[in-house]
Structures are given as C-alpha cells and as structure tokens.
Amino acid sequence: MAVHKILGGKVRLYQREGSPRWQCAARFNGKNHRASTKEDSLSLAKEYAEDWYLTLCGKARIGELKNEKTFRHAAKQFELEFEVITGGTRSPVYVDGHKRRLKNYLVPFFGDMGLSEVTGGKVQEYRVHRQTNSVTRFGHAEAKQYKPPAPSTIHQEIVCLRQVLKTAVRHGWLTHLPDLSMPYKASKKIRHRAWFSKDEYEKLYKATRRRAAEWKGKRYEWETAQLHDFVLFMANTGLRPDEAYKLQYRDIAIVEDYDTDETILEIEVRGKRGIGFCKSMPGAVRPFERLIDRNSPEPSDLVFPQSFLNILNRVLDEEGLKFDRDENRRTAYSLRHSYICFRLMEGADIYQVAKNCRTSVEMIEKHYAAHIKTSINAAAVNVRRVKKRKPVEDQNVK
C-alpha cells in the first residue's frame, strides 16, 4: 500500500487495496481521524488533505472536534435497531413517527453534539426552541411559522430522544442518561374525552336512521344504512374504530349469554393490543343481523369494508354534535367513549369494563370515571355526625 506524508508527517495519504481513491489520516488528542479525498490524482488529493487538516485544527482550537460519538451517530444506530427488533410488534406508523421526529427536529438540534453534551440543560433549551422558533417540517425547503406544538407532541419527541440515548448507553458510548424530566412542572389538568350523553346519542342515531330512510331506494341507500348500523354497533360494543374496520364476520358470534339470559355478540377483536375478546350489549345484535341480511357475506368478508369518516362528520355537523361544551371534537372514537361512560353510569364493575374494552382501570379512572356524577356515592359523602345531647341532670343544674 502506497503511503505519502505531508505537512511534516502530520497527515498521511494512502490508497486501500482495490480502490483508486486516496485516503487521508491525521491524529488529534490521541484519536485517529480519517477521510476520503475522493480524488484519484495524488496532487489533488494532497490539496484536499491540507484543507481538511487545517479545518480539523480550527475545530480542535474552538472545541468542536469531538472525541466521542455524536448524537447523529447514535440516532442512526437507533433507527437501525428499532425497526428490526420491533418488526411486527410496533405499528409502522409509530416507527415512521420516530423517524420523522429524528429527521425534522432532534437531529437538526442535537446532531453535531457529542453524546456527553446532551445534558438536562440542553434538553430544556430544546423545549424552549421548539416553542419559540418556526421550523422546517417534512422536508420543506422554507421554514414556515407554525403555532407552538402541543405538550403531547413535545412529550413524544422527548420519548424518542430518550430511546436514542438509551441506545448510546447500551453500546457504551454514554455512561448514564441525563435528567430529561420537565422542570417547573405543575399537575396537569385532566380533560375528559369527547363522548355523547344519552340524549345526544339518541339524537345521533335517530339522525342516522332518518338519513337511511330518506335514501332508501336511492343512490346512497347502502352507505347510509351501513352508517346507521355502524353507530349502533360501536356504541354497544365499545370497539375502537380501527378494531371495527378489521372485523370479519367469522370473528362475531350471536350467543345466548348464560349470566344475563340475553342475546349478545361475542367478538374476537384484533387491534392495537393484539387479539382480545369483547361481549356486547344486546343492542348490538339487531344491527349485526341487518348487516348480514344486507351484505350476504362470506365468513372472511369485512363487516365494515369502508370508512364512514366523511358521512359521519356531515351528520355530526348537521345535528350540532361535532363539538362538546368544552370544544372537544367528536369522532367515531367518541362512540367507544360513550359506551364506557354508559356502562359506568349503569353501575358496571370498572375492572370488567376495562377488560371488555381491552384497556386499563387506570385509564378509565383517569379519563372517564372522574367526570361521571354517578361515580360519586352521595350516601358515602353526605355523612353527618350526630350531636350528643347533654344529660338531663346537667340541664337541671342550669
């Protein structure tokens, strides 16, 4: 291998076997730095190497020459590992979300920093930066002024940042994680999720039933009838919309429930929590029977082969139900929230509700039970202490 030294032996030029390109190398602070000159000519390679070496000297003088792995390097390693190891267990949307956060926000801010420079103070600077600066998103060439990101958005970015730093710790590039907690943090206000009261739910299903009747024998007969049954089915099962759209007819069975002596649906659910099971309210049986009669399906056919987003939004707008009193936007997900609230209002056991909805008791207590008046037992709250009356002898003394 041919080797040439320049600048008094401070820089070495060499060629790897099988490559015509010249490489350059120099040593700073006990660490070897290498780069490709991308030149086949020795004279041009020498010019490149001189400029490269002087640039290194300048960076070393102002403290920009890193003797450790940078955040950018750790981010690339995290992307490689995360997509491979979580294959099949994480939604592709979730994986792509982490990639987007790294590309658009985290790497532009932390990328050139050494891993030890990513401290709790720098993380706080990042939070302030995201709240006060317009940023380039999704590869746009020009930065545009956007409203500050929501707290949940910042939280997701910090989660991604923590995962990258954990990758660095596992590979020995970082000794410990910095403090990533939010300073000055107060207790957050817990907001309930948008749902329909019983009167609002009745108004909704009557509107969808009326719409289905109006379109009977016309162009949108099938769509409006499907929407009506979709609303009733969702409010009586508590399924997530994505779970409902994955349902096949073979996943649902009409059974006589032993415990209640009622006809209900037993549903095998495939969704964000994997495979789970759900027992419906009796009100879901008749809509499901209408779906079978209308579609004459095969067992592997989807129960709801298309989304009802546009038509449902139109009905909600027409009926004045799109927003609740706190300006929370109602969607198809609100039918699931309504199911949970209705069950709690009827006195159902919170653990059984959580199990049937494939969620946790903690989530239900946090987002539903705290906002339902029937969850408070007036008899347990309005307790009055009985005052003792003075003995008759003491009254006579007075």
C-alpha atoms as one frame of an Amber mdcrd trajectory, in Angstrom:
protein
   0.000   0.000   0.000   1.466   3.339  -1.122   1.761   5.942   1.676   2.727
   9.619   1.344   3.267  12.048   4.216   2.671  15.806   4.023   2.853  18.773
   6.396   5.872  17.341   8.181   4.361  13.920   8.620   1.196  15.222  10.318
  -1.014  13.936   7.519  -0.758  10.575   5.761  -2.118   9.813   2.313  -2.729
   6.192   1.322  -4.742   4.004  -1.024  -6.743   0.980   0.032  -6.397  -2.206
  -1.943  -8.744  -2.296  -4.905  -9.574   1.445  -4.715  -8.011   4.201  -6.851
  -9.149   6.912  -4.389  -6.687   8.452  -1.934  -7.496   8.500   1.775  -6.067
  10.935   4.336  -5.491  10.439   8.046  -4.285  12.587  10.991  -4.106  12.187
  14.755  -5.608  14.660  17.249  -5.714  14.278  21.019  -4.855  10.581  20.852
  -7.563   9.784  18.290  -7.099   8.980  14.623  -9.262  10.891  12.119  -9.758
   9.652   8.562 -11.470  10.925   5.448 -11.661  10.140   1.763 -10.254  12.758
  -0.590 -12.464  11.351  -3.389  -9.560  12.024  -5.746  -7.586   9.662  -7.969
  -4.818  12.209  -8.569  -2.131  12.408  -5.880  -1.588  16.149  -6.368  -5.307
  16.928  -5.991  -5.515  14.572  -3.020  -2.672  16.491  -1.309  -4.544  19.779
  -1.749  -7.690  18.276  -0.283  -5.780  16.758   2.642  -4.144  20.094   3.518
  -7.524  21.858   3.625  -9.024  19.002   5.607  -6.201  19.082   8.157  -6.426
  22.862   8.629 -10.173  22.519   9.171  -9.524  19.924  11.861  -7.026  22.279
  13.529  -9.631  25.039  13.595 -12.261  22.758  15.090  -9.799  21.497  17.698
  -8.935  25.086  18.674 -12.564  26.099  19.321 -13.556  22.782  20.904 -15.694
  21.428  18.071 -13.551  18.404  17.373 -15.349  15.514  19.054 -13.501  12.635
  20.630 -16.763  10.799  21.194 -19.747   9.571  19.247 -22.168  12.277  18.202
 -25.924  12.262  18.672 -26.285  11.846  14.913 -24.335   8.574  15.041 -26.450
   7.254  17.922 -29.652   8.261  16.101 -28.647   6.233  13.028 -27.894   3.211
  15.220 -31.250   3.595  16.993 -33.155   3.723  13.688 -31.430   0.561  12.506
 -32.091  -1.380  15.705 -35.603  -0.109  16.396 -37.091  -1.034  13.036 -35.511
  -4.517  13.022 -36.158  -5.521  16.632 -39.734  -4.181  16.798 -40.680  -5.669
  13.426 -44.232  -6.959  13.740 -44.764  -5.671  17.293 -44.915  -1.932  16.611
 -47.202  -0.194  14.167 -45.396   1.053  11.026 -46.981   4.437  11.728 -45.315
   4.520  15.163 -41.919   3.581  13.694 -42.235   6.201  10.945 -43.200   8.755
  13.596 -39.868   8.263  15.379 -38.009   8.582  12.083 -39.821  11.819  11.323
 -39.103  13.285  14.759 -35.415  12.478  14.396 -35.135  13.863  10.868 -37.118
  17.069  11.333 -36.459  18.090  14.927 -33.993  16.127  17.065 -31.057  15.572
  14.694 -31.042  19.193  13.388 -30.792  20.394  17.013 -28.600  17.743  18.713
 -26.936  16.085  15.710 -23.414  17.556  15.915 -23.241  17.431  19.721 -21.168
  14.795  21.445 -23.364  12.432  23.454 -21.979  13.756  26.745 -23.070  17.256
  25.697 -26.736  16.244  25.605 -27.459  17.319  29.170 -30.638  18.159  31.014
 -29.959  21.837  30.315 -29.649  21.218  26.565 -32.903  19.278  26.602 -34.607
  22.220  28.280 -33.118  24.522  25.631 -34.644  22.219  23.030 -38.092  22.540
  24.628 -37.789  26.335  24.579 -36.521  26.241  20.985 -39.499  24.184  19.825
 -41.923  26.567  21.483 -40.380  29.784  20.155 -38.994  29.039  16.677 -40.554
  28.280  13.333 -39.178  25.037  11.984 -38.903  23.174   8.713 -41.270  20.202
   8.643 -41.467  17.174   6.401 -38.562  18.297   4.199 -39.958  21.700   3.226
 -37.298  23.972   1.763 -38.552  27.048   3.616 -39.273  27.323   7.309 -42.833
  28.420   7.988 -44.328  29.880  11.119 -46.462  27.288  12.853 -48.288  27.510
  16.124 -46.311  26.058  19.068 -46.530  22.256  19.275 -48.863  20.682  21.781
 -47.398  19.342  25.052 -48.126  15.791  23.879 -46.051  16.430  20.725 -43.059
  17.609  22.781 -43.511  14.602  25.062 -43.319  12.207  22.093 -40.123  13.891
  20.898 -38.539  13.566  24.350 -39.531   9.876  24.378 -37.711   9.453  21.061
 -34.701  11.350  22.432 -34.600   9.068  25.477 -34.640   5.985  23.255 -31.638
   7.276  21.284 -29.695   7.982  24.473 -30.570   4.533  25.831 -29.115   3.077
  22.629 -25.910   5.007  23.308 -25.780   3.673  26.887 -26.228   0.080  25.700
 -23.306   0.440  23.282 -21.067   2.051  25.902 -20.955   5.438  24.159 -22.600
   7.135  27.143 -22.207   6.340  30.819 -25.669   7.372  32.020 -28.863   9.078
  30.931 -29.216  12.801  31.662 -32.191  14.194  33.559 -34.939  14.553  30.933
 -37.770  15.445  33.314 -39.792  18.605  32.784 -38.748  21.339  35.252 -41.306
  23.675  36.821 -43.914  21.029  36.115 -47.299  21.513  37.725 -50.091  18.984
  37.964 -51.759  18.712  34.590 -55.467  19.291  34.204 -57.195  16.064  33.328
 -59.613  16.569  30.468 -62.363  14.126  29.700 -62.576  12.585  26.271 -65.359
  13.637  23.959 -68.424  11.414  24.335 -72.185  11.604  23.789 -74.600  11.939
  26.655 -77.593   9.630  26.423 -79.741  12.407  24.956 -77.040  13.309  22.422
 -76.536   9.678  21.476 -80.277   9.279  20.929 -80.229  12.390  18.735 -77.345
  10.928  16.708 -78.810   7.500  16.000 -82.205   8.986  15.180 -80.457  11.272
  12.666 -78.633   8.351  11.027 -81.858   6.307  10.960 -83.732   9.206   9.366
 -80.961   9.649   6.812 -81.066   5.949   5.925 -84.836   6.157   5.423 -84.512
   9.212   3.188 -82.029   7.465   0.886 -83.914   4.175   0.693 -84.122   3.118
  -2.948 -81.700   5.854  -3.990 -78.005   6.183  -4.744 -76.624   6.161  -1.198
 -79.019   3.621   0.289 -76.271   1.125   1.196 -73.871   3.730   2.662 -76.458
   5.413   4.898 -77.827   2.069   6.128 -74.308   0.893   6.914 -73.573   4.107
   8.818 -76.694   3.713  10.982 -75.745   0.169  11.928 -72.136   1.243  12.469
 -73.198   3.858  15.051 -75.381   1.376  16.946 -72.769  -1.381  16.744 -69.951
   0.827  18.064 -71.958   2.325  20.926 -72.995  -1.155  22.094 -69.597  -2.858
  21.843 -67.018  -0.202  22.783 -64.658  -1.196  19.974 -62.002   1.163  18.695
 -62.647   2.288  15.097 -59.523   0.525  13.816 -60.672  -2.676  15.560 -64.104
  -2.406  13.937 -62.613  -1.910  10.460 -60.552  -5.126  10.870 -63.528  -7.236
  11.955 -64.575 -10.132   9.754 -67.944 -11.855  10.020 -66.291 -15.028  11.296
 -64.975 -13.034  14.286 -68.513 -12.443  15.606 -70.952 -14.966  17.073 -74.538
 -14.416  18.252 -74.921 -16.262  21.559 -77.281 -16.611  24.486 -75.372 -15.296
  27.479 -75.569 -17.599  30.492 -75.075 -14.880  33.111 -77.673 -12.394  31.835
 -80.076 -14.633  29.875 -79.795 -12.136  26.991 -78.777 -12.479  23.357 -75.442
 -10.746  22.780 -72.438 -10.784  20.455 -69.161 -12.468  21.322 -66.406 -10.756
  19.341 -62.796 -11.761  18.724 -61.006  -8.437  18.414 -57.747  -7.746  16.581
 -56.302  -4.330  17.269 -53.581  -2.292  18.977 -53.406  -4.740  21.918 -53.211
  -7.843  19.763 -56.057 -10.361  19.995 -58.702  -9.768  22.642 -62.359 -10.519
  23.280 -65.484  -8.453  23.775 -69.036  -9.198  24.886 -71.512  -6.689  23.517
 -74.698  -5.167  24.841 -77.924  -6.683  23.493 -78.391  -3.547  21.395 -75.602
  -4.666  19.033 -77.382  -7.850  17.915 -80.073  -6.367  15.657 -77.631  -4.054
  13.759 -75.348  -7.041  13.151 -78.247  -9.137  11.836 -79.149  -6.316   9.449
 -75.537  -6.211   8.235 -75.723  -9.939   7.432 -79.063  -9.613   5.624 -77.892
  -6.601   3.638 -74.495  -7.937   2.545 -74.932 -11.758   2.355 -71.265 -12.059
   3.347 -68.664 -14.775   3.251 -67.079 -15.567   6.657 -63.849 -13.788   5.672
 -65.563 -10.594   4.453 -65.066  -7.385   6.424 -68.030  -6.260   8.495 -67.335
  -2.616   7.643 -65.407  -2.624   4.353 -65.171   1.162   4.126 -64.679   4.150
   6.406 -67.614   6.371   7.337 -65.490   9.397   8.262 -66.925  11.898   5.771
 -70.583  10.988   6.106 -70.374  10.741   9.921 -68.778  14.179  10.134 -71.547
  15.576   7.932 -74.233  14.152  10.238 -72.458  15.461  13.345 -72.214  18.946
  11.827 -75.849  18.970  10.759 -77.036  17.909  14.208 -74.730  20.293  16.095
 -72.906  17.386  17.740 -69.404  17.820  16.324 -68.071  19.548  19.465 -68.979
  19.145  23.115 -69.302  22.065  25.524 -65.519  22.064  26.141 -64.796  22.268
  22.384 -63.560  18.679  22.274 -64.001  17.296  18.764 -66.224  14.247  18.458
 -65.246  11.434  16.090 -66.074   7.765  15.619 -63.850   7.152  18.662 -66.409
   9.070  20.753 -68.815   6.140  20.375 -66.314   3.971  22.276 -66.001   6.652
  24.956 -69.797   6.798  25.185 -70.014   3.034  25.661 -67.571   3.178  28.579
 -69.392   6.107  30.200 -72.796   4.443  29.796 -71.542   1.271  31.449 -70.091
   3.175  34.398 -73.277   5.211  34.792 -75.244   1.965  34.976 -73.003   0.761
  37.805 -70.886  -1.777  35.928 -67.712  -3.012  37.597 -64.826  -0.848  36.387
 -62.436  -3.793  36.144 -64.841  -5.741  33.939 -65.391  -2.677  31.730 -61.622
  -2.259  31.327 -61.232  -5.949  30.488 -64.062  -5.865  27.941 -62.599  -2.735
  26.280 -59.017  -4.036  26.328 -57.683  -1.122  28.341 -56.610  -0.496  31.946
 -58.546   0.508  35.034 -56.131   3.419  35.427 -57.048   4.828  32.013 -60.765
   4.537  32.717 -60.448   6.197  36.133 -58.358   8.999  34.661 -60.349   9.810
  31.534 -63.897   8.641  32.282 -64.816   7.903  35.890 -63.598  11.285  37.179
 -66.200  13.081  35.032 -69.304  10.990  35.713 -71.512  12.189  38.525 -72.897
   8.727  39.262 -69.397   7.591  40.248 -69.810   9.580  43.463 -71.839   7.867
  46.174 -73.911  10.581  47.869 -74.642   8.327  50.827 -70.910   7.954  51.470
 -70.220  11.678  51.017 -73.149  13.306  52.811 -72.397  11.793  56.197 -73.495
  13.873  59.182 -72.181  13.422  62.656 -74.956  13.056  65.231 -74.530  15.598
  68.011 -74.687  14.208  71.522 -77.361  15.691  73.758 -76.423  16.712  77.235
 -77.653  14.531  80.086 -80.900  15.600  81.808 -79.071  16.131  85.120 -76.747
  18.750  83.555 -79.710  20.640  82.099 -81.438  20.763  85.546 -78.309  22.221
  87.135 -78.519  25.216  84.811
